[in-house]
Structures are given as structure tokens and as C-alpha cells.
């Protein structure tokens, strides 16, 4: 998976959100995933303090982040599957192993945080 002009499929709609202007299609873990045009994403949800270490939320790994955002919002997709697809796509994008580990840990922490908020 490489960029192949994928940035042209995004349009900024605020300082922290982008809109897909065309579908983004990927094949991972035996399944074809399609992020539809009109999907709103914040890219990778990375705290600003970590940007110098991990990079900007729309860095090299943004396609994986957009697909992950879409999958976690699909009721039929288990969170574990969305996270696994994210990890596969990060590797395909050539993201360094240590950065993949940090980003994957981030989505795991995000999932835990979401569960704790729901439990109150």
C-alpha cells in the first residue's frame, strides 16, 4: 500500500478534521474495506505533545488511520479486527517498526479509554 495520490482524496474541513472526497479501498486480512466518500476523520488521534515523536495525525500512516476510524464506527466490525487491519496497513505503508508499535499501543489505549468512559 502506497500513497498513490490518496492525499487528493481528502479535503480539510477544520483544523483537525478531513473529509474523504472519493472512496478509499484497501484489502487486508482477507477482506476488502471501503471508506466511502463523505467520511469525516481526524486522522490518527495523537496528542499534540507526541507529534515530535510519532508525527502529525495525517503523517505517512494516515491511510491506515482513516480506514481504522471508519472500521471502529461500524457496529458489525469488532474493535479487534479494526485494530488488526490498522496494524497490517501500517506495515504495508512502510512505517518503521517502533512507530507501528507506538501507534498500535495508542489504539489499544484508546479502546481501553472508550470502554472505561462507557462504564462510567
Buried (B, 14 or more C-beta within 10 A) or exposed (E): BEEEEBEEBBEEEEEEEBBBEBEBEBEBEEEEBEBEEEBEBBBBBBEEEEEEEBBBBBBBBBBBBBBBBBBBEEEEBEBEBBBBBBBBBBEBBEBEEEBBEBBBEBBEEBBEEEEEEEEE
